[in-house]
Amino acid sequence: MTYASLPTGYDVVVLGGGVAGCVLAARLSEDPGRSVCLVEAGPDYGPRPADWPEKVRNSRALPRDDVWERHTAFYRIRARVLGGSSCINGAWNTWGSHADHAEWTEAGGERWSAAALEPYRSRAVERMGLRTVPDHELSPWASAALAAARELGYGEVDMGRPGGPGYGRPLINSVDGLRWNAAFAYLDPATRSRPNLTVLDGALVDRLSVRGGRVLGAHIVREGRPVTLTADTYVLASGTFGSPGVLLRSGIGPAAHLRDIGVRCELDLPGVGANLSDQPGVFVPLAPTDDLNKALAAKEAAGELYVSRMLVRAAGPSCPDGAWDLHLLPTAGPPLFGGLPPGQYEAGISAFLMKPASRGHVRLRSADPLEPPEIDPAFLTDPAGRDLATLRAGLEKVDQLAQALRTLASPSDGAPVRGLSDAGLRERVGTYWHPVGTCAMGPGEDPRAVVDGQGSVHGVRGLRVVDASILPTVPAANTQLPVLAVAEMLADTLRH
């Protein structure tokens, strides 16, 4: 669509074409009487998967071309492409615990319970074509890790449903190496052919015009020119880093911070950009035996080498009964960062903290939408030290699992973890890439809350946020499936 032919008035404008945005655009445009515009800053490679870059389609790797910032801090990586994080992640889908839903229900009401979300979880599983990892995609390392977990006393669990601690295989949106992203699943050719749906790629969201508690327009930049879109309802789906940025540029957020960046305060909402929660972890490297390297090389030559295809849910010392707050993730394959000589592979086990107490923030350096935000994940900084204690417990469980796998890999001389100081652990920390919480859901009387249980922004009519940023706490899971289900659920509240 050319700039000259671009209509500007719609019933619904969805600002952000990631996982949640694709769901919203597809579901809301099912009503032929409702006009929907989906706005995405990155490229749209079209309705045919074959036309998309091979790197994006390949689920055996983590592509880093279509991202907001190249060569940046690891925790800042975020997708800039239609389909969002489903185009660059590991295509893994797991589900959280009943304890997660209890937290969400307290913040947003009964529609957030496990039982109420179940139909939407099932709907997302079906639409995304999620399936359990097949046997032929298990490397010798993954198969051995499954057996080792069983020997250590973990029970087998369904990773795609609520349950308890245990081991198993995730659900994947991948078929024979093809990453089936949210754009493929929700914006298929039939959906895209709807005359009431407009998809605008290469369109940067600047800000919203807000006056008198109502949004008057959404300002975007497309083809180098400013455009104002108007709608009855505006839905922010720009992600945990992007959605608070748009609100702040629009004058919605902490008054003092808005004053610092020269933005007029339209609504003092202290929770915007606060409460950032991500899942930190530490990788424990192991040295593969020659036999394991040869087996991995054979798997790679056959085009069936996946770095990780199983995980263990484990409980730390502060975990509620029946829940888990750790993922133990054995991996073996080409290194995520750097390289190794042909025939050599990286092996190890990570401990990821799934329910961190620490909270960081997202703030703006200026009102310029092109300037990257200030992001502080504040990993392992909670004053009580619970996160450090849980992570250390996870590393002890990693040692147990590594001992059970010692015939395939031995402790590495490169970077020992046992005995590290708190500062040393913080230096080694990485992330699972599951940030949430910066537009947190909660009741209107809670000064930290940004939206209610339907995603409506407190104090602003006609404006909702629907993405991972509204989750007040991170689930004990990879966040893709929960976000898909939440978007399905909140799309229903917009349709009726």
URFEN-V103280 format. One record per pair of residues at least 12 apart in sequence whose C-alpha atoms are under 8 Angstrom apart, sorted by the first residue. I is the first residue (numbers start at 1). J is the second residue. D is the distance in whole Angstrom. If there is no record, write none. Layout:
i,j,d
I,J,D
I,J,D
//
This chain:
i,j,d
3,222,8
3,223,7
8,227,8
8,228,7
8,229,5
8,230,6
9,229,6
9,230,5
9,231,6
10,35,5
10,36,6
10,37,7
10,229,8
10,230,6
10,231,5
10,232,7
11,34,6
11,35,5
11,36,6
11,231,5
11,232,5
11,233,6
12,34,8
12,35,6
12,36,5
12,37,6
12,231,5
12,232,6
12,233,5
12,234,6
12,235,7
13,36,6
13,37,5
13,38,6
13,39,8
13,229,8
13,230,8
13,231,6
13,233,7
13,234,5
13,235,6
14,36,7
14,37,6
14,38,5
14,39,6
14,234,6
14,235,5
14,236,6
14,237,7
15,38,6
15,39,5
15,40,7
15,205,7
15,234,8
15,235,6
15,236,5
15,237,6
15,238,6
16,38,7
16,39,5
16,40,5
16,41,7
16,236,7
16,237,5
16,238,4
16,239,8
17,38,6
17,39,6
17,40,5
17,41,8
17,81,7
17,82,5
17,83,6
17,84,6
17,237,7
17,238,7
18,40,8
18,79,8
18,81,7
18,82,6
18,83,4
18,84,4
18,85,7
18,86,8
18,182,8
18,237,7
18,238,7
18,239,8
19,83,5
19,84,6
19,85,7
19,86,6
19,182,6
19,183,8
19,480,8
19,483,7
19,484,7
20,237,6
20,466,7
20,467,6
20,483,7
20,484,6
20,487,5
21,38,7
21,83,8
21,237,6
21,238,8
21,466,8
21,467,8
21,487,8
22,38,8
22,82,8
22,83,7
22,182,6
22,183,6
22,186,6
22,187,7
23,182,8
23,186,6
23,484,7
23,487,6
23,488,6
23,491,8
24,487,6
24,488,7
24,491,6
25,37,7
25,38,6
25,187,8
25,197,7
26,186,6
26,187,6
26,191,6
27,488,8
27,491,6
28,491,7
28,494,8
28,495,6
29,194,8
29,196,7
29,197,6
32,194,8
32,195,8
32,196,6
33,196,7
34,196,7
35,196,5
35,197,6
36,196,6
36,197,5
36,198,6
37,197,6
37,198,5
37,199,6
37,200,7
38,197,8
38,198,6
38,199,5
38,200,6
39,199,6
39,200,5
39,201,6
39,203,6
39,204,8
39,205,8
40,80,8
40,81,7
40,82,6
40,199,8
40,200,6
40,201,5
40,202,6
40,203,6
40,204,7
41,80,6
41,81,7
41,201,6
41,202,5
41,203,4
41,204,5
41,205,7
42,66,7
42,80,5
42,81,4
42,82,6
42,201,6
42,202,5
42,203,7
43,80,7
43,81,5
43,82,6
43,201,5
43,202,6
44,81,6
44,82,5
44,201,6
44,202,8
45,82,8
47,184,7
47,187,7
47,188,6
47,189,5
47,192,8
48,184,8
48,189,8
49,184,7
56,87,6
56,88,7
56,179,7
57,87,8
57,177,8
57,178,5
57,179,5
57,180,7
58,177,6
58,178,5
58,179,6
59,90,7
59,91,7
59,174,6
59,177,5
59,178,6
59,179,5
60,90,8
60,177,6
60,305,7
60,306,5
60,307,7
61,90,7
62,88,5
62,89,6
62,90,6
63,87,8
63,88,5
63,89,8
64,88,7
66,79,6
66,80,5
66,81,6
66,88,8
67,79,4
67,80,5
67,81,7
68,80,6
74,430,7
74,431,8
75,377,8
75,430,8
75,431,6
75,433,7
76,375,7
77,433,8
82,183,6
82,201,7
83,181,6
83,182,5
83,183,5
83,184,8
84,182,8
86,181,5
86,182,6
86,480,7
87,179,7
87,181,6
87,182,8
91,172,5
91,173,5
91,174,6
91,179,7
91,180,8
91,181,8
92,170,6
92,171,6
92,172,5
92,173,7
92,478,7
92,480,8
93,130,8
93,159,8
93,160,7
93,170,6
93,171,5
93,172,6
93,173,8
93,477,8
93,478,6
93,479,7
93,480,6
93,481,5
94,159,5
94,160,5
94,161,7
94,170,6
94,171,6
94,477,5
94,478,5
94,479,8
94,480,8
94,481,6
95,159,6
95,160,5
95,161,5
95,162,6
95,475,8
95,476,7
95,477,5
95,478,7
95,479,8
95,481,7
95,482,7
96,161,7
96,162,6
96,163,8
96,475,5
96,476,5
96,477,5
96,482,8
97,162,5
97,163,6
97,164,7
97,323,6
97,324,7
97,475,7
97,476,6
98,114,7
98,162,6
98,163,8
98,323,7
99,320,8
99,323,7
100,473,8
100,474,8
100,475,6
100,476,7
101,113,5
101,114,6
103,472,8
103,473,7
104,471,7
104,472,7
104,473,7
107,441,6
107,442,4
107,443,6
107,452,8
107,453,7
107,472,7
108,441,6
108,442,6
108,443,7
108,452,6
108,453,4
108,454,8
109,453,6
111,453,8
112,453,8
114,162,8
117,485,7
117,486,7
117,489,7
120,485,5
120,486,7
120,488,6
120,489,6
121,481,7
121,482,7
121,484,7
121,485,5
123,485,8
123,488,8
124,481,7
124,484,6
124,485,6
124,488,7
125,481,8
127,185,6
127,186,7
128,173,6
128,180,7
128,181,8
128,182,7
128,185,5
128,186,8
129,173,6
129,185,8
130,171,6
130,172,5
130,173,5
130,174,8
131,171,5
131,172,5
131,173,7
132,169,6
132,170,6
132,171,4
132,172,6
133,169,6
133,170,7
133,171,6
133,172,6
133,309,7
136,304,8
137,304,6
137,305,7
137,306,7
137,309,7
138,305,8
138,306,7
138,309,6
139,296,7
139,299,7
139,305,6
139,306,7
140,292,7
140,295,7
140,296,7
141,292,8
141,330,8
141,331,8
141,332,7
141,408,8
142,308,7
142,309,6
142,310,6
142,330,7
142,331,7
144,405,7
145,310,8
145,330,7
145,401,8
145,405,7
146,167,7
146,168,7
146,310,7
148,401,7
148,404,6
148,405,7
149,167,6
149,312,7
149,401,7
150,167,8
152,401,8
154,166,5
154,167,6
155,167,6
156,168,6
158,170,8
159,171,7
163,322,8
163,323,8
164,313,8
164,322,5
164,323,5
164,324,7
165,312,7
165,313,5
165,314,5
165,315,7
165,322,7
165,323,6
165,324,6
166,312,6
166,313,5
166,314,7
167,310,7
167,311,6
167,312,4
167,313,6
168,310,6
168,311,6
168,312,7
169,309,6
169,310,4
169,311,6
170,309,7
170,310,6
170,311,8
177,304,8
202,222,6
202,223,7
203,220,6
203,221,6
203,222,5
203,223,8
204,220,5
204,221,5
204,222,7
204,369,8
205,218,8
205,219,6
205,220,4
205,221,7
205,246,7
205,369,8
206,218,8
206,219,6
206,220,5
206,221,7
206,246,7
206,249,7
206,368,8
206,369,5
207,219,5
207,220,7
207,246,5
207,247,7
207,249,6
207,250,5
208,246,7
208,247,7
208,249,8
208,250,5
209,250,6
210,250,7
210,251,8
210,266,7
211,266,7
213,266,8
213,267,8
213,459,6
213,460,5
213,461,6
214,460,5
214,461,5
214,462,7
214,463,8
215,234,8
215,460,7
215,461,7
215,462,7
215,463,7
216,230,7
217,229,6
217,230,5
217,231,7
218,230,6
232,462,7
233,462,5
233,463,6
233,464,8
234,462,6
234,463,5
234,464,6
235,463,6
235,464,5
235,465,6
235,466,7
236,463,8
236,464,6
236,465,5
236,466,6
236,467,8
237,465,6
237,466,5
237,467,5
238,467,7
239,467,6
239,468,6
239,469,6
240,276,8
240,435,6
240,436,5
240,437,7
240,438,6
240,439,8
240,467,7
240,468,6
240,469,4
241,362,7
241,373,8
241,375,8
241,438,7
241,469,8
243,439,8
243,465,8
243,469,7
244,272,6
244,273,5
244,362,7
244,438,6
244,439,6
244,469,8
245,273,8
245,362,8
245,363,7
245,364,7
245,373,7
247,272,7
248,263,8
248,272,7
248,364,8
249,263,7
249,367,6
249,369,8
250,263,8
250,266,8
251,263,6
251,264,6
251,265,4
251,266,5
251,267,6
252,265,6
252,266,6
252,267,5
252,268,6
252,269,6
252,272,7
253,265,7
253,267,6
253,268,5
253,269,4
253,270,5
253,271,7
253,272,5
253,273,8
254,268,5
254,269,5
254,270,4
254,271,7
254,272,7
255,267,8
255,268,5
255,269,7
255,270,7
257,363,8
261,364,7
261,365,7
261,366,5
261,367,6
262,366,7
262,367,7
263,367,7
267,459,7
269,447,7
269,448,8
269,449,8
269,450,7
270,447,7
270,448,6
271,438,7
271,439,7
271,440,7
271,447,7
271,448,4
271,449,6
271,450,6
272,438,6
272,439,5
272,440,8
272,448,8
272,450,6
273,361,5
273,362,5
273,363,6
273,438,5
273,439,6
274,359,8
274,360,7
274,361,5
274,362,6
274,437,7
274,438,5
274,439,7
274,448,8
275,359,5
275,360,6
275,361,6
275,437,5
275,438,5
275,439,8
275,440,7
275,472,8
276,359,5
276,360,5
276,361,5
276,362,7
276,377,6
276,435,7
276,436,6
276,437,5
276,438,5
277,356,7
277,358,7
277,359,5
277,360,6
277,377,7
277,435,6
277,436,5
277,437,6
277,473,7
277,474,7
278,356,7
278,377,7
278,379,8
278,431,7
278,432,8
278,433,7
278,434,5
278,435,4
278,436,6
278,474,7
279,352,6
279,353,5
279,354,5
279,355,7
279,356,7
279,431,6
279,432,5
279,433,7
279,434,6
279,435,7
279,474,8
280,352,6
280,353,6
280,354,8
280,356,8
280,379,6
280,380,8
280,429,6
280,430,6
280,431,4
280,432,6
281,350,7
281,351,5
281,352,4
281,353,6
281,391,7
281,429,5
281,430,5
281,431,6
281,432,7
282,350,5
282,351,6
282,352,7
282,425,8
282,428,6
282,429,5
282,430,6
283,348,7
283,349,6
283,350,4
283,351,7
283,428,8
283,429,8
283,430,8
284,348,5
284,349,5
284,350,6
284,398,8
284,415,8
284,416,8
284,417,7
285,346,8
285,347,6
285,348,4
285,349,7
285,411,7
285,412,6
285,414,8
285,415,7
286,346,8
286,347,5
286,348,5
286,349,8
286,409,6
286,410,5
286,411,5
286,412,5
287,346,7
287,347,6
287,348,8
287,409,5
287,410,5
287,411,6
287,412,5
288,345,7
288,346,7
288,347,6
288,408,6
288,409,4
288,410,7
289,407,8
289,408,6
289,409,5
289,410,8
291,408,7
292,408,6
292,409,8
293,343,6
293,344,6
293,345,6
294,343,7
296,332,8
296,333,7
296,345,8
297,343,6
297,344,8
305,333,7
306,332,8
306,333,7
307,331,5
307,332,5
307,333,5
307,334,7
308,329,7
308,330,7
308,331,5
308,332,7
310,329,7
310,330,7
311,327,7
311,328,6
311,329,5
311,330,7
312,327,6
312,328,5
312,329,7
313,325,7
313,326,6
313,327,5
313,328,7
314,326,5
314,327,6
314,328,7
314,394,8
316,390,5
316,391,8
316,393,6
316,394,7
317,389,8
317,390,7
317,393,7
318,386,8
318,390,7
324,354,8
324,476,7
325,353,6
325,354,5
325,355,5
325,476,6
326,351,7
326,352,6
326,353,5
326,354,5
326,355,8
326,390,8
326,391,8
326,394,7
326,476,8
327,350,8
327,351,6
327,352,5
327,353,7
327,354,7
328,349,7
328,350,6
328,351,5
328,352,6
328,394,7
328,397,8
328,398,7
329,349,5
329,350,5
329,351,7
329,352,8
330,347,8
330,348,6
330,349,4
330,350,6
331,346,8
331,347,6
331,348,6
331,349,6
331,350,8
332,345,7
332,346,5
332,347,4
332,348,7
333,345,5
333,346,5
333,347,7
334,346,6
347,409,7
349,398,6
349,402,7
350,398,7
351,391,7
351,394,6
351,395,6
351,398,7
352,391,7
352,394,8
352,431,8
352,432,7
353,387,7
353,390,7
353,391,6
353,394,8
354,474,7
354,475,7
354,476,5
354,477,7
355,473,8
355,474,6
355,475,7
355,476,6
356,380,8
356,387,6
356,474,8
357,382,6
357,386,7
357,387,6
358,378,6
358,379,6
358,380,6
358,381,5
358,382,4
358,387,7
359,377,7
359,378,6
359,379,8
359,381,8
359,382,7
360,375,8
360,376,5
360,377,4
360,378,5
360,379,8
361,375,6
361,376,5
361,377,6
361,378,8
361,438,7
362,374,6
362,375,5
362,376,7
362,438,7
363,375,7
379,426,7
379,429,8
380,426,7
388,422,7
395,418,8
432,478,8
434,474,8
434,478,7
434,479,6
435,468,7
435,469,8
435,474,7
436,468,5
436,469,5
436,470,7
436,471,6
436,472,7
436,473,7
436,474,6
437,468,7
437,469,4
437,470,5
437,471,5
437,472,5
437,473,6
437,474,7
438,469,5
438,470,7
438,472,8
439,451,7
439,465,8
439,469,5
439,470,5
439,471,8
439,472,8
440,469,6
440,470,4
440,471,6
440,472,5
441,453,6
441,455,7
441,470,5
441,471,6
441,472,6
442,472,8
444,458,6
450,470,8
451,464,7
451,465,7
451,470,7
454,490,6
454,493,7
455,470,7
455,490,7
466,486,8
466,487,6
466,490,7
467,483,6
467,486,8
467,487,7
468,483,6
//
